[in-house]
């Protein structure tokens, strides 16, 4: 078998076999295939696409390029949640402890911020002492003892994905549904999970800017997950404004903690509730979404979810007192208000620009090796649909370096649109794609839950 023949075959719209795909992935992981040949093959895939069977074989080959965890010694159905990335997305910090508090094991391997989109690992590391660099043995132990572990991708988990993603980033082949599907699922399924809930973002702050593209990705993720024997639910959710109000690592942890205490912005609470409810349904902890939503409220109200987050933090070396006193998180030394220039209604925001503004202050990175300031970021003071008075704050910028402030303000200059009339309400959850095969109860709930919820603030 020769790589150039497989590159030519895919270039000519041929369908690769399981052995051919495994050959490419194995050779590249072992450094026996040069970057230029893998780059050529990725570009052929970008233009020619892959069949569902090919995508499934690619996912499997990438997953098996490293260790596939066996978590059978941990009782219960293991369930994870994954977001395609957005601005202000601190959902994992809420749903993981909630679902774990319900007795469902949550093994979660997350990523870092890159560009305008935040990363769960960076948020967790804003908690003093918190370590996301657990060994696989420590990961298993945390899952068994606490019911949840939140870590970064190790060298043993899907190493092919790490190499291929870096190459895709350099060769303009990121925007390929088969390649995105294989990248996401190879890592997630290597965790040893039985079910997965996907939050596929749509809008200016998302990777997928329109619903058609997001739905194609969601359908691919759901189908390939099912082909690999997993129950996968995909929700298409709104990302044309930040989720919640806080954008920036310590600020987002503080907002997640508020949500665990029954407070926090409405859109964040609603989305966390829906995602957690689906996780509980897939784990068999509740019979249907209605009971899942009720269980979410109960675990928040009783304090069990906040206590579970403290246990997770303690087990991973962090300071659990931040759950009771968020001011123990890193704090920026300076603050600056962004004032509205007109009065009216906030008709829209550009979430991507808001994300870039937070990054300009030091909350994100353009390269993985860039340093992050955990204290900086911004808090949006108005949500789409709310009334605005001239001179009223639209956002508060938290910063430490005066030289970064001008760049952030420039990004925000066109990020808020004010009109004389209120905008039409837009759903928070556009659509829910239930798992294959959908149960009677979950299918009925999905059709109602996806279209029925909307919010304006």
Secondary structure, 3 states (H helix, E strand, C coil): CCHHHHHHHHHCCCCCCHHHHHHHHHHHHCCCCCHHHHHHHHHHHHHHCCCHHHHHHHHHHHHCCCCCCCCCCCCCCCEEEEECCCCCCCCHHHHHHHHHHCCCCEEEEECCCECCECCHHHHHHCCCCCCCCCCHHHHHHHHHHHCEEEEECCCCCCHHHHHHHHHHHHHCCCCCHHHHHHHHHHHHHCCCCCEEEEEEEECCCCCECCHHHHHHHHHHHHHHHHHCCCEEEEEEEECCCCCCCEECHHHHHHHHHHHHCCCCCHHHHHHHHHHHHHHHHHCCCCCCHHHHHHHHHHHHHHCHHHHHHHHHHHHCCCCHHHHCCHHHCCCCCEEEEEECCCCEEEEEECHHHHHHHHHHHHHCCCCCCCCCCCCCEEEECCCCCCEECCCCEEEEEEECCHHHHHHHHHHHCCCEEEECCCCCCEECEEEEECCCCCCHHHHHHHHHHHHHCEECC
